């Protein structure tokens, strides 16, 4: 049972409020004309700006954690560092903020895939935040944020109808490489590691279940990415123009 006054609760609250304040600050920035003309695109733009900031900070932070504590690559359950612990709390705060932002903005139906992802991520981070177990696994999971930097750039350029720019064409190849290196590879490695918990009644088994569900989502997203950027003629016609998960 989690203590009601666990110190981590203050860290989570602080991180969540930090992202809330960041969103309010980013909303003051000027918007591209194409984005400003549509309220939904405006909300998407502001949401992605916060996501972009989180990806930059968390991605670099995760790389530093692995560099400072390389045993996290092997001792996924027991390896621990203060920096890694704070990173997991920081990112959990972002997921809480983003979940609230999506629901309050009335985008829950269009963005249900994001909500499912956030709930699973927060469920996985609980083991590291409140029991200090699998902090290394949480850090390795957050290597995905390096890939998200380029994925978010892609999404923001699509929202702004900038797919014809040279930057978009360069980014789509960089994004593909980063997807392999920092999303597919770490996820495959973590799934392999957690397979040892199959058949056990343990926290590791619970985390394996979350990982397998995330594996399915990541492969679906990868399929969409390939079709959208490299085989656009195979893309089905959009049925929901308000869908947040940009293809």
KOLPA-240726 format. One record per atom (N, C-alpha, C, CB): residue number from 1; atom name; x, y, z. Coordinates in steps of 0.001 Angstrom, whole numbers, plus 500000, padded with zeros to 6 digits. Glycine has a CB too. Layout:
   i at      x      y      z
 NUM CA      X      Y      Z
...
% end
This chain:
   i at      x      y      z
   1  N 500847 498800 500000
   1 CA 500000 500000 500000
   1  C 500881 501249 500000
   1 CB 499042 500006 501233
   2  N 500583 502208 499155
   2 CA 501406 503407 499051
   2  C 501120 504365 500189
   2 CB 501176 504098 497718
   3  N 502161 504853 500867
   3 CA 501935 505840 501904
   3  C 501369 507121 501314
   3 CB 503225 506128 502655
   4  N 500425 507722 502061
   4 CA 499739 508899 501543
   4  C 500676 510093 501391
   4 CB 498587 509265 502450
   5  N 501736 510136 502207
   5 CA 502652 511272 502166
   5  C 504025 510851 501653
   5 CB 502779 511903 503554
   6  N 504055 509951 500698
   6 CA 505314 509521 500107
   6  C 505998 510728 499459
   6 CB 505081 508384 499063
   7  N 507306 510907 499706
   7 CA 508013 512076 499134
   7  C 507885 512175 497618
   7 CB 509484 512020 499500
   8  N 507738 511035 496947
   8 CA 507638 511063 495489
   8  C 506397 511798 495012
   8 CB 507634 509655 494942
   9  N 505361 511841 495846
   9 CA 504146 512542 495456
   9  C 504417 514023 495240
   9 CB 503059 512354 496511
  10  N 505292 514595 496046
  10 CA 505660 516002 495878
  10  C 506450 516200 494588
  10 CB 506480 516495 497086
  11  N 507315 515234 494255
  11 CA 508066 515314 493011
  11  C 507133 515242 491808
  11 CB 509107 514195 492943
  12  N 506163 514334 491877
  12 CA 505204 514195 490783
  12  C 504367 515454 490627
  12 CB 504297 512989 491017
  13  N 503924 516002 491757
  13 CA 503136 517227 491712
  13  C 503958 518372 491137
  13 CB 502626 517590 493110
  14  N 505204 518482 491583
  14 CA 506070 519547 491087
  14  C 506324 519428 489592
  14 CB 507388 519535 491830
  15  N 506561 518200 489122
  15 CA 506806 517992 487697
  15  C 505564 518316 486877
  15 CB 507248 516550 487436
  16  N 504406 517881 487372
  16 CA 503149 518141 486657
  16  C 502883 519637 486545
  16 CB 501973 517451 487367
  17  N 503060 520353 487645
  17 CA 502829 521796 487633
  17  C 503861 522517 486764
  17 CB 502866 522351 489059
  18  N 505084 521975 486710
  18 CA 506114 522566 485847
  18  C 505691 522515 484389
  18 CB 507455 521842 486030
  19  N 505156 521374 483970
  19 CA 504714 521258 482581
  19  C 503478 522104 482314
  19 CB 504429 519802 482239
  20  N 502645 522244 483325
  20 CA 501481 523119 483166
  20  C 501932 524564 482960
  20 CB 500547 523015 484397
  21  N 502901 524990 483773
  21 CA 503419 526351 483639
  21  C 504128 526535 482296
  21 CB 504382 526675 484796
  22  N 504848 525494 481869
  22 CA 505534 525564 480578
  22  C 504532 525727 479444
  22 CB 506388 524309 480352
  23  N 503422 525016 479523
  23 CA 502403 525137 478474
  23  C 501843 526557 478410
  23 CB 501265 524133 478716
  24  N 501587 527123 479572
  24 CA 501060 528488 479600
  24  C 502062 529464 478985
  24 CB 500724 528908 481046
  25  N 503346 529244 479245
  25 CA 504375 530124 478686
  25  C 504481 529948 477168
  25 CB 505736 529842 479350
  26  N 504431 528697 476705
  26 CA 504561 528423 475277
  26  C 503360 528931 474488
  26 CB 504736 526934 475046
  27  N 502206 529029 475149
  27 CA 501008 529546 474479
  27  C 501151 531014 474098
  27 CB 499794 529368 475371
  28  N 502125 531687 474691
  28 CA 502349 533106 474386
  28  C 503192 533300 473121
  28 CB 503033 533791 475568
  29  N 503776 532229 472628
  29 CA 504608 532334 471432
  29  C 503728 532537 470196
  29 CB 505490 531072 471268
  30  N 504233 533241 469202
  30 CA 503454 533427 467963
  30  C 503236 532103 467248
  30 CB 504163 534416 467020
  31  N 502101 531997 466552
  31 CA 501733 530781 465849
  31  C 501898 530966 464344
  31 CB 500292 530380 466187
  32  N 502246 529904 463624
  32 CA 502219 529978 462154
  32  C 500799 530294 461683
  32 CB 502722 528640 461517
  33  N 500680 531010 460590
  33 CA 499365 531456 460118
  33  C 498424 530281 459877
  33 CB 499512 532270 458837
  34  N 498936 529195 459300
  34 CA 498092 528040 458994
  34  C 497563 527392 460268
  34 CB 498871 527015 458169
  35  N 498359 527432 461311
  35 CA 497950 526841 462591
  35  C 496966 527757 463303
  35 CB 499177 526575 463489
  36  N 497241 529040 463282
  36 CA 496418 530020 464001
  36  C 494986 530057 463487
  36 CB 497034 531403 463886
  37  N 494777 529695 462243
  37 CA 493438 529778 461640
  37  C 492497 528680 462101
  37 CB 493550 529729 460147
  38  N 493023 527665 462777
  38 CA 492207 526513 463181
  38  C 492391 526259 464676
  38 CB 492587 525243 462357
  39  N 491330 526337 465484
  39 CA 491456 526117 466935
  39  C 492025 524746 467296
  39 CB 490107 526277 467592
  40  N 491647 523708 466533
  40 CA 492153 522369 466818
  40  C 493642 522282 466531
  40 CB 491397 521323 466000
  41  N 494059 522847 465408
  41 CA 495494 522863 465093
  41  C 496269 523678 466126
  41 CB 495731 523437 463681
  42  N 495653 524741 466632
  42 CA 496304 525550 467669
  42  C 496536 524729 468917
  42 CB 495463 526787 468003
  43  N 495515 523969 469327
  43 CA 495684 523125 470512
  43  C 496744 522058 470268
  43 CB 494350 522466 470900
  44  N 496698 521445 469084
  44 CA 497702 520437 468752
  44  C 499110 521023 468838
  44 CB 497448 519870 467346
  45  N 499260 522210 468269
  45 CA 500577 522863 468227
  45  C 501118 523095 469634
  45 CB 500491 524202 467469
  46  N 500275 523634 470506
  46 CA 500714 523887 471879
  46  C 501014 522578 472613
  46 CB 499647 524686 472641
  47  N 500195 521569 472386
  47 CA 500424 520266 473020
  47  C 501750 519669 472560
  47 CB 499266 519297 472702
  48  N 502036 519791 471271
  48 CA 503276 519231 470731
  48  C 504495 520036 471149
  48 CB 503205 519164 469219
  49  N 504339 521335 471374
  49 CA 505460 522135 471869
  49  C 505913 521633 473233
  49 CB 505070 523621 471953
  50  N 504951 521335 474102
  50 CA 505291 520796 475424
  50  C 505938 519432 475276
  50 CB 504036 520699 476323
  51  N 505375 518596 474393
  51 CA 505941 517276 474138
  51  C 507365 517382 473612
  51 CB 505072 516506 473148
  52  N 507606 518353 472741
  52 CA 508934 518563 472171
  52  C 509935 518940 473264
  52 CB 508889 519656 471088
  53  N 509533 519844 474152
  53 CA 510411 520249 475260
  53  C 510713 519060 476159
  53 CB 509767 521386 476083
  54  N 509688 518261 476464
  54 CA 509889 517074 477305
  54  C 510839 516085 476637
  54 CB 508542 516391 477603
  55  N 510693 515890 475332
  55 CA 511538 514934 474621
  55  C 513000 515361 474636
  55 CB 511058 514772 473185
  56  N 513246 516640 474422
  56 CA 514626 517126 474426
  56  C 515273 516915 475787
  56 CB 514674 518610 474045
  57  N 514572 517342 476843
  57 CA 515136 517228 478189
  57  C 515273 515765 478598
  57 CB 514263 517981 479205
  58  N 514209 514982 478443
  58 CA 514231 513591 478900
  58  C 515159 512721 478063
  58 CB 512831 513014 478872
  59  N 515193 512966 476745
  59 CA 516071 512173 475896
  59  C 517538 512359 476250
  59 CB 515848 512530 474450
  60  N 517967 513607 476375
  60 CA 519360 513880 476748
  60  C 519639 513386 478160
  60 CB 519668 515387 476643
  61  N 518678 513579 479056
  61 CA 518819 513154 480456
  61  C 518983 511635 480526
  61 CB 517590 513607 481297
  62  N 518197 510890 479763
  62 CA 518287 509428 479776
  62  C 519655 508963 479278
  62 CB 517170 508812 478911
  63  N 520169 509607 478225
  63 CA 521502 509256 477726
  63  C 522574 509517 478784
  63 CB 521819 510049 476448
  64  N 522446 510641 479494
  64 CA 523410 510954 480557
  64  C 523328 509951 481691
  64 CB 523175 512362 481095
  65  N 522123 509524 482035
  65 CA 521950 508539 483104
  65  C 522646 507224 482760
  65 CB 520459 508291 483366
  66  N 522482 506772 481521
  66 CA 523119 505523 481091
  66  C 524635 505690 481061
  66 CB 522598 505092 479697
  67  N 525098 506865 480645
  67 CA 526537 507116 480612
  67  C 527122 507160 482028
  67 CB 526831 508433 479876
  68  N 526400 507772 482961
  68 CA 526885 507890 484336
  68  C 526740 506579 485104
  68 CB 526134 508999 485063
  69  N 525692 505794 484794
  69 CA 525443 504540 485501
  69  C 525223 503434 484469
  69 CB 524211 504666 486461
  70  N 526289 502967 483816
  70 CA 526151 501987 482728
  70  C 525575 500652 483170
  70 CB 527483 501752 482092
  71  N 525635 500354 484473
  71 CA 525054 499081 484944
  71  C 523556 499017 484723
  71 CB 525353 498879 486421
  72  N 522929 500166 484447
  72 CA 521493 500164 484125
  72  C 521193 499337 482881
  72 CB 520995 501594 483923
  73  N 522197 499174 482022
  73 CA 522008 498385 480814
  73  C 521910 496897 481114
  73 CB 523139 498639 479847
  74  N 522407 496489 482281
  74 CA 522434 495063 482629
  74  C 521558 494771 483841
  74 CB 523869 494607 482903
  75  N 521758 495539 484909
  75 CA 520988 495342 486138
  75  C 519718 496190 486074
  75 CB 521837 495709 487397
  76  N 518822 495799 485194
  76 CA 517643 496614 484917
  76  C 516720 496728 486125
  76 CB 516881 496037 483745
  77  N 516674 495692 486946
  77 CA 515783 495722 488113
  77  C 516403 496438 489300
  77 CB 515407 494314 488516
  78  N 517696 496271 489526
  78 CA 518305 496750 490770
  78  C 519143 498025 490611
  78 CB 519165 495669 491344
  79  N 519611 498325 489408
  79 CA 520447 499519 489230
  79  C 519633 500768 489573
  79 CB 520994 499606 487769
  80  N 520287 501685 490284
  80 CA 519585 502888 490748
  80  C 520551 504058 490784
  80 CB 518954 502662 492149
  81  N 520065 505219 490444
  81 CA 520819 506459 490628
  81  C 519818 507562 490916
  81 CB 521697 506801 489368
  82  N 520254 508563 491639
  82 CA 519364 509672 491962
  82  C 518904 510374 490681
  82 CB 520067 510673 492904
  83  N 519828 510553 489743
  83 CA 519478 511207 488491
  83  C 518422 510406 487736
  83 CB 520723 511394 487624
  84  N 518594 509082 487690
  84 CA 517622 508235 487011
  84  C 516269 508265 487687
  84 CB 518123 506820 486944
  85  N 516278 508273 489005
  85 CA 515019 508318 489763
  85  C 514269 509625 489493
  85 CB 515295 508166 491280
  86  N 515005 510733 489506
  86 CA 514376 512026 489248
  86  C 513855 512114 487810
  86 CB 515370 513162 489517
  87  N 514576 511494 486881
  87 CA 514123 511478 485491
  87  C 512781 510756 485359
  87 CB 515174 510806 484594
  88  N 512657 509608 486020
  88 CA 511403 508851 485955
  88  C 510259 509671 486552
  88 CB 511541 507498 486699
  89  N 510512 510352 487671
  89 CA 509478 511210 488274
  89  C 509129 512365 487347
  89 CB 509950 511755 489639
  90  N 510142 512960 486740
  90 CA 509943 514088 485829
  90  C 509050 513688 484654
  90 CB 511297 514607 485313
  91  N 509337 512543 484047
  91 CA 508561 512102 482892
  91  C 507166 511650 483290
  91 CB 509280 510976 482175
  92  N 507034 511036 484471
  92 CA 505698 510675 484943
  92  C 504845 511932 485111
  92 CB 505782 509893 486280
  93  N 505465 513003 485588
  93 CA 504752 514273 485707
  93  C 504287 514781 484360
  93 CB 505631 515311 486370
  94  N 505115 514579 483329
  94 CA 504690 514994 481985
  94  C 503478 514188 481525
  94 CB 505847 514830 480979
  95  N 503505 512881 481745
  95 CA 502390 512035 481312
  95  C 501101 512403 482047
  95 CB 502724 510554 481544
  96  N 501226 512752 483326
  96 CA 500046 513201 484070
  96  C 499515 514496 483463
  96 CB 500384 513404 485573
  97  N 500424 515446 483220
  97 CA 500014 516729 482623
  97  C 499343 516512 481275
  97 CB 501227 517665 482460
  98  N 499953 515700 480422
  98 CA 499428 515525 479069
  98  C 498075 514817 479086
  98 CB 500421 514736 478212
  99  N 497919 513871 480002
  99 CA 496628 513188 480141
  99  C 495540 514186 480511
  99 CB 496711 512070 481203
 100  N 495825 515033 481491
 100 CA 494853 516045 481914
 100  C 494567 517018 480774
 100 CB 495367 516811 483154
 101  N 495609 517434 480058
 101 CA 495442 518383 478958
 101  C 494534 517810 477869
 101 CB 496807 518756 478363
 102  N 494732 516549 477524
 102 CA 493918 515907 476480
 102  C 492460 515813 476919
 102 CB 494466 514498 476150
 103  N 492234 515390 478176
 103 CA 490869 515204 478666
 103  C 490153 516548 478801
 103 CB 490880 514468 480018
 104  N 490818 517511 479429
 104 CA 490199 518813 479661
 104  C 489907 519529 478342
 104 CB 491104 519680 480544
 105  N 490738 519313 477328
 105 CA 490551 519964 476037
 105  C 489514 519270 475173
 105 CB 491857 520023 475302
 106  N 488907 518207 475674
 106 CA 487877 517512 474924
 106  C 488410 516664 473783
 106 CB 486912 518494 474389
 107  N 489677 516254 473880
 107 CA 490291 515464 472814
 107  C 490465 513999 473193
 107 CB 491630 516051 472448
 108  N 489804 513546 474255
 108 CA 489994 512179 474738
 108  C 489612 511138 473693
 108 CB 489184 511956 475998
 109  N 488496 511366 473008
 109 CA 488045 510387 472014
 109  C 489006 510315 470833
 109 CB 486638 510737 471520
 110  N 489440 511459 470347
 110 CA 490355 511489 469201
 110  C 491750 511013 469578
 110 CB 490432 512896 468625
 111  N 492107 511137 470855
 111 CA 493474 510841 471299
 111  C 493521 509657 472253
 111 CB 494084 512061 471969
 112  N 492581 508731 472119
 112 CA 492495 507634 473087
 112  C 493757 506784 473099
 112 CB 491291 506758 472782
 113  N 494440 506683 471955
 113 CA 495667 505884 471910
 113  C 496750 506496 472802
 113 CB 496179 505764 470461
 114  N 496812 507813 472808
 114 CA 497763 508495 473679
 114  C 497412 508259 475147
 114 CB 497789 510001 473371
 115  N 496140 508310 475462
 115 CA 495721 508106 476847
 115  C 496075 506696 477316
 115 CB 494209 508353 476993
 116  N 495839 505703 476467
 116 CA 496198 504323 476817
 116  C 497707 504214 477043
 116 CB 495745 503337 475703
 117  N 498481 504818 476150
 117 CA 499933 504801 476296
 117  C 500358 505448 477614
 117 CB 500597 505521 475113
 118  N 499785 506609 477935
 118 CA 500179 507322 479148
 118  C 499834 506519 480404
 118 CB 499499 508694 479200
 119  N 498673 505896 480418
 119 CA 498273 505093 481576
 119  C 499236 503922 481765
 119 CB 496823 504576 481407
 120  N 499602 503255 480678
 120 CA 500536 502132 480773
 120  C 501915 502610 481232
 120 CB 500647 501409 479418
 121  N 502362 503745 480700
 121 CA 503670 504275 481089
 121  C 503699 504627 482572
 121 CB 504021 505509 480247
 122  N 502651 505297 483041
 122 CA 502603 505662 484458
 122  C 502513 504421 485332
 122 CB 501414 506590 484738
 123  N 501778 503404 484872
 123 CA 501711 502149 485618
 123  C 503069 501499 485742
 123 CB 500747 501194 484957
 124  N 503866 501557 484674
 124 CA 505206 500968 484709
 124  C 506151 501770 485598
 124 CB 505777 500876 483298
 125  N 506010 503095 485587
 125 CA 506914 503944 486367
 125  C 506667 503853 487874
 125 CB 506776 505382 485922
 126  N 505490 503399 488258
 126 CA 505160 503308 489684
 126  C 506176 502460 490434
 126 CB 503758 502727 489871
 127  N 506622 501360 489807
 127 CA 507571 500468 490487
 127  C 508868 501181 490815
 127 CB 507862 499243 489626
 128  N 509309 502056 489920
 128 CA 510534 502791 490184
 128  C 510341 503936 491145
 128 CB 511099 503305 488913
 129  N 509190 504608 491038
 129 CA 508942 505799 491848
 129  C 508679 505464 493310
 129 CB 507770 506570 491286
 130  N 507857 504449 493557
 130 CA 507450 504166 494939
 130  C 508191 502996 495587
 130 CB 505983 503888 494974
 131  N 508791 502107 494797
 131 CA 509506 500979 495384
 131  C 510971 500929 494969
 131 CB 508830 499691 494999
 132  N 511410 501899 494171
 132 CA 512810 501989 493728
 132  C 513290 500715 493036
 132 CB 513711 502289 494915
 133  N 512398 500046 492342
 133 CA 512753 498867 491550
 133  C 512541 499179 490068
 133 CB 511908 497624 491983
 134  N 513396 498603 489253
 134 CA 513318 498783 487801
 134  C 513489 500249 487376
 134 CB 511986 498257 487292
 135  N 514235 501017 488173
 135 CA 514544 502395 487753
 135  C 515375 502365 486476
 135 CB 515302 503167 488877
 136  N 516303 501396 486392
 136 CA 517092 501249 485169
 136  C 516220 500974 483964
 136 CB 518104 500139 485327
 137  N 515195 500140 484159
 137 CA 514262 499867 483067
 137  C 513512 501113 482644
 137 CB 513276 498791 483473
 138  N 513136 501936 483627
 138 CA 512449 503184 483301
 138  C 513325 504130 482497
 138 CB 511990 503871 484567
 139  N 514605 504192 482868
 139 CA 515542 505055 482141
 139  C 515720 504565 480704
 139 CB 516909 505101 482861
 140  N 515876 503241 480537
 140 CA 516040 502698 479193
 140  C 514786 502938 478350
 140 CB 516356 501199 479259
 141  N 513632 502848 478988
 141 CA 512388 503136 478273
 141  C 512373 504567 477765
 141 CB 511179 502888 479175
 142  N 512927 505477 478565
 142 CA 512892 506898 478197
 142  C 513927 507275 477144
 142 CB 513105 507745 479422
 143  N 514762 506334 476726
 143 CA 515621 506594 475572
 143  C 514779 506869 474328
 143 CB 516568 505404 475324
 144  N 513537 506400 474370
 144 CA 512621 506632 473253
 144  C 512411 508123 472997
 144 CB 511279 505958 473523
 145  N 512638 508949 474017
 145 CA 512425 510380 473855
 145  C 513415 511000 472865
 145 CB 512536 511074 475200
 146  N 514564 510365 472672
 146 CA 515490 510850 471641
 146  C 514818 510732 470278
 146 CB 516836 510049 471665
 147  N 514162 509593 470046
 147 CA 513406 509400 468797
 147  C 512238 510377 468700
 147 CB 512885 507955 468701
 148  N 511604 510641 469841
 148 CA 510426 511523 469833
 148  C 510753 512952 469429
 148 CB 509782 511530 471195
 149  N 512001 513367 469614
 149 CA 512394 514715 469180
 149  C 512106 514880 467689
 149 CB 513901 514977 469475
 150  N 512535 513921 466902
 150 CA 512379 513997 465446
 150  C 510963 513643 465016
 150 CB 513376 513070 464756
 151  N 510314 512770 465777
 151 CA 508925 512435 465471
 151  C 508019 513647 465694
 151 CB 508452 511248 466335
 152  N 508295 514411 466748
 152 CA 507493 515594 467033
 152  C 507730 516690 465996
 152 CB 507806 516119 468431
 153  N 508982 516843 465567
 153 CA 509269 517800 464494
 153  C 508450 517437 463260
 153 CB 510789 517820 464155
 154  N 508403 516160 462943
 154 CA 507621 515687 461796
 154  C 506151 516049 461939
 154 CB 507768 514175 461637
 155  N 505588 515787 463119
 155 CA 504171 516046 463335
 155  C 503860 517537 463263
 155 CB 503733 515485 464680
 156  N 504738 518360 463816
 156 CA 504501 519798 463789
 156  C 504581 520344 462366
 156 CB 505506 520517 464686
 157  N 505482 519797 461569
 157 CA 505575 520248 460188
 157  C 504360 519807 459379
 157 CB 506852 519720 459546
 158  N 503821 518651 459705
 158 CA 502617 518194 459005
 158  C 501416 519061 459376
 158 CB 502327 516715 459336
 159  N 501315 519410 460642
 159 CA 500220 520287 461070
 159  C 500293 521628 460352
 159 CB 500259 520500 462593
 160  N 501518 522076 460090
 160 CA 501722 523363 459420
 160  C 501775 523224 457900
 160 CB 503005 524009 459918
 161  N 501409 522031 457400
 161 CA 501419 521772 455952
 161  C 502768 522097 455314
 161 CB 500325 522583 455269
 162  N 503849 521646 455974
 162 CA 505195 521950 455487
 162  C 505908 520700 454974
 162 CB 506019 522598 456594
 163  N 505146 519726 454471
 163 CA 505739 518467 454018
 163  C 506615 518623 452786
 163 CB 504657 517473 453730
 164  N 506476 519730 452069
 164 CA 507254 519920 450848
 164  C 508623 520552 451095
 164 CB 506478 520772 449885
 165  N 508852 520970 452336
 165 CA 510135 521594 452649
 165  C 511256 520557 452694
 165 CB 510053 522339 453985
 166  N 512469 520999 452372
 166 CA 513635 520111 452409
 166  C 513853 519573 453822
 166 CB 514899 520853 451920
 167  N 513606 520412 454827
 167 CA 513790 519985 456212
 167  C 512920 518770 456536
 167 CB 513466 521137 457170
 168  N 511691 518769 456051
 168 CA 510810 517622 456298
 168  C 511374 516362 455648
 168 CB 509388 517905 455765
 169  N 511865 516497 454430
 169 CA 512384 515335 453707
 169  C 513636 514776 454379
 169 CB 512691 515708 452254
 170  N 514475 515667 454907
 170 CA 515664 515202 455634
 170  C 515246 514561 456950
 170 CB 516650 516373 455892
 171  N 514330 515223 457649
 171 CA 513911 514742 458963
 171  C 513254 513374 458889
 171 CB 512959 515731 459599
 172  N 512542 513067 457807
 172 CA 511841 511786 457752
 172  C 512824 510613 457719
 172 CB 510923 511738 456525
 173  N 514012 510829 457132
 173 CA 515024 509775 457127
 173  C 515741 509696 458472
 173 CB 516038 510015 456003
 174  N 516040 510853 459035
 174 CA 516649 510875 460368
 174  C 515697 510252 461388
 174 CB 517012 512326 460783
 175  N 514419 510590 461262
 175 CA 513399 510053 462150
 175  C 513337 508529 462062
 175 CB 512038 510656 461815
 176  N 513469 507989 460854
 176 CA 513426 506541 460662
 176  C 514600 505860 461362
 176 CB 513434 506201 459165
 177  N 515794 506435 461209
 177 CA 516986 505873 461858
 177  C 516839 505931 463379
 177 CB 518263 506635 461411
 178  N 516386 507079 463894
 178 CA 516223 507244 465324
 178  C 515137 506320 465876
 178 CB 515894 508690 465647
 179  N 514124 506050 465064
 179 CA 513065 505136 465482
 179  C 513646 503745 465739
 179 CB 511947 505069 464411
 180  N 514537 503310 464858
 180 CA 515182 502013 465046
 180  C 516097 502015 466272
 180 CB 515982 501635 463797
 181  N 516950 503043 466377
 181 CA 517971 503066 467418
 181  C 517421 503297 468816
 181 CB 518969 504120 467109
 182  N 516445 504190 468950
 182 CA 516012 504603 470277
 182  C 514578 504209 470626
 182 CB 516153 506070 470397
 183  N 513873 503554 469706
 183 CA 512537 503088 470042
 183  C 512442 501566 469885
 183 CB 511489 503788 469160
 184  N 512705 501071 468692
 184 CA 512565 499639 468454
 184  C 513638 498831 469189
 184 CB 512630 499350 466960
 185  N 514889 499283 469129
 185 CA 515976 498523 469745
 185  C 515844 498439 471273
 185 CB 517311 499151 469380
 186  N 515671 499578 471988
 186 CA 515502 499469 473448
 186  C 514267 498659 473839
 186 CB 515408 500858 474064
 187  N 513186 498811 473079
 187 CA 511969 498080 473402
 187  C 512184 496578 473229
 187 CB 510805 498559 472523
 188  N 512880 496180 472177
 188 CA 513161 494765 471953
 188  C 514065 494214 473063
 188 CB 513820 494559 470572
 189  N 515062 494988 473450
 189 CA 515981 494562 474510
 189  C 515252 494395 475843
 189 CB 517126 495575 474663
 190  N 514394 495361 476189
 190 CA 513647 495284 477440
 190  C 512668 494105 477419
 190 CB 512891 496602 477693
 191  N 512019 493878 476282
 191 CA 511093 492753 476179
 191  C 511838 491440 476380
 191 CB 510375 492761 474815
 192  N 513017 491313 475768
 192 CA 513842 490112 475944
 192  C 514208 489923 477412
 192 CB 515120 490201 475084
 193  N 514599 491021 478078
 193 CA 514981 490921 479486
 193  C 513807 490468 480353
 193 CB 515511 492264 479986
 194  N 512628 491044 480131
 194 CA 511484 490752 480991
 194  C 510836 489405 480691
 194 CB 510459 491838 480854
 195  N 511226 488733 479623
 195 CA 510685 487411 479339
 195  C 511056 486400 480419
 195 CB 511177 486927 477989
 196  N 512092 486696 481197
 196 CA 512481 485791 482278
 196  C 511426 485705 483379
 196 CB 513801 486237 482872
 197  N 510501 486674 483396
 197 CA 509479 486691 484436
 197  C 508209 485942 484026
 197 CB 509134 488118 484790
 198  N 508212 485355 482822
 198 CA 507040 484611 482364
 198  C 506721 483485 483343
 198 CB 507273 484043 480944
 199  N 505466 483369 483725
 199 CA 505050 482298 484636
 199  C 505187 482633 486103
 199 CB 505834 481080 484356
 200  N 505781 483781 486417
 200 CA 505933 484185 487811
 200  C 504808 485139 488210
 200 CB 507308 484848 488037
 201  N 504517 485158 489487
 201 CA 503579 486145 490015
 201  C 504405 487238 490683
 201 CB 502553 485497 491026
 202  N 504828 488182 489895
 202 CA 505750 489200 490395
 202  C 505506 490510 489670
 202 CB 507217 488751 490222
 203  N 506167 491545 490172
 203 CA 506094 492852 489532
 203  C 506661 492797 488123
 203 CB 506839 493897 490361
 204  N 507689 491959 487931
 204 CA 508280 491815 486604
 204  C 507283 491297 485581
 204 CB 509470 490888 486665
 205  N 506402 490391 486011
 205 CA 505380 489866 485108
 205  C 504400 490965 484709
 205 CB 504628 488696 485765
 206  N 504031 491790 485679
 206 CA 503134 492923 485401
 206  C 503767 493864 484386
 206 CB 502799 493691 486702
 207  N 505058 494158 484575
 207 CA 505750 495062 483655
 207  C 505910 494426 482278
 207 CB 507124 495449 484217
 208  N 506093 493103 482237
 208 CA 506178 492416 480952
 208  C 504870 492575 480181
 208 CB 506506 490923 481155
 209  N 503741 492472 480875
 209 CA 502451 492660 480223
 209  C 502324 494040 479607
 209 CB 501329 492435 481210
 210  N 502779 495059 480350
 210 CA 502746 496425 479819
 210  C 503659 496550 478603
 210 CB 503164 497439 480905
 211  N 504847 495957 478695
 211 CA 505796 496033 477586
 211  C 505231 495399 476317
 211 CB 507107 495353 477968
 212  N 504581 494252 476467
 212 CA 504038 493578 475290
 212  C 502943 494411 474628
 212 CB 503490 492203 475673
 213  N 502125 495075 475446
 213 CA 501097 495951 474874
 213  C 501735 497150 474173
 213 CB 500127 496433 475971
 214  N 502797 497696 474790
 214 CA 503512 498803 474154
 214  C 504195 498347 472865
 214 CB 504550 499394 475119
 215  N 504690 497105 472845
 215 CA 505299 496565 471629
 215  C 504312 496612 470463
 215 CB 505778 495120 471863
 216  N 503082 496194 470743
 216 CA 502058 496187 469700
 216  C 501788 497605 469203
 216 CB 500761 495550 470223
 217  N 501661 498546 470137
 217 CA 501399 499932 469753
 217  C 502551 500501 468930
 217 CB 501165 500796 470996
 218  N 503783 500215 469338
 218 CA 504948 500749 468637
 218  C 505025 500207 467215
 218 CB 506232 500412 469400
 219  N 504718 498934 467029
 219 CA 504751 498347 465691
 219  C 503647 498928 464807
 219 CB 504612 496822 465775
 220  N 502480 499192 465403
 220 CA 501397 499821 464648
 220  C 501802 501235 464222
 220 CB 500097 499860 465489
 221  N 502382 502001 465161
 221 CA 502840 503352 464834
 221  C 503910 503320 463742
 221 CB 503387 504050 466089
 222  N 504809 502326 463825
 222 CA 505881 502208 462838
 222  C 505306 501921 461452
 222 CB 506872 501100 463244
 223  N 504304 501072 461406
 223 CA 503635 500771 460138
 223  C 502988 502031 459554
 223 CB 502573 499669 460338
 224  N 502343 502819 460408
 224 CA 501720 504065 459952
 224  C 502769 505051 459452
 224 CB 500900 504700 461083
 225  N 503874 505114 460167
 225 CA 504955 506030 459783
 225  C 505506 505682 458409
 225 CB 506083 505995 460822
 226  N 505761 504399 458185
 226 CA 506296 503968 456896
 226  C 505316 504264 455761
 226 CB 506622 502472 456931
 227  N 504043 503974 455999
 227 CA 503047 504210 454958
 227  C 502881 505702 454662
 227 CB 501705 503608 455370
 228  N 502888 506503 455716
 228 CA 502657 507937 455547
 228  C 503816 508631 454852
 228 CB 502412 508585 456888
 229  N 505042 508302 455249
 229 CA 506199 509024 454715
 229  C 506838 508372 453493
 229 CB 507229 509162 455781
 230  N 506667 507056 453338
 230 CA 507369 506371 452253
 230  C 506438 505658 451265
 230 CB 508329 505375 452835
 231  N 505199 505428 451665
 231 CA 504215 504827 450753
 231  C 502886 505557 450894
 231 CB 504037 503304 451043
 232  N 502863 506860 450645
 232 CA 501642 507649 450886
 232  C 500452 507192 450050
 232 CB 501911 509106 450604
 233  N 500714 506558 448908
 233 CA 499614 506108 448068
 233  C 498822 504974 448716
 233 CB 500143 505662 446720
 234  N 499408 504337 449723
 234 CA 498725 503244 450421
 234  C 497972 503711 451656
 234 CB 499720 502185 450814
 235  N 498042 505008 451926
 235 CA 497350 505533 453099
 235  C 495855 505620 452844
 235 CB 497903 506908 453482
 236  N 495024 505106 453785
 236 CA 493579 505236 453624
 236  C 493153 506679 453815
 236 CB 492838 504329 454613
 237  N 491993 507032 453258
 237 CA 491467 508385 453430
 237  C 491128 508631 454884
 237 CB 490230 508610 452549
 238  N 491496 509783 455469
 238 CA 491204 510067 456879
 238  C 489715 510134 457134
 238 CB 491855 511372 457306
 239  N 489266 509419 458162
 239 CA 487855 509395 458509
 239  C 487523 510385 459609
 239 CB 487449 508009 458929
 240  N 488551 510783 460357
 240 CA 488323 511700 461475
 240  C 489300 512859 461338
 240 CB 488494 510977 462861
 241  N 488840 513970 460877
 241 CA 489745 515101 460664
 241  C 490268 515674 461966
 241 CB 489047 516184 459882
 242  N 489615 515335 463098
 242 CA 490074 515846 464383
 242  C 490970 514845 465105
 242 CB 488886 516198 465258
 243  N 491376 513807 464414
 243 CA 492196 512796 465078
 243  C 493537 513418 465449
 243 CB 492396 511544 464167
 244  N 493894 513267 466732
 244 CA 495122 513902 467210
 244  C 496364 513165 466769
 244 CB 495106 513999 468707
 245  N 496293 511845 466705
 245 CA 497468 511080 466343
 245  C 497742 511229 464855
 245 CB 497293 509604 466718
 246  N 498528 512238 464505
 246 CA 498777 512565 463111
 246  C 499462 511402 462414
 246 CB 499626 513835 462995
 247  N 498900 510979 461279
 247 CA 499500 509894 460531
 247  C 500794 510359 459865
 247 CB 498518 509358 459485
% end
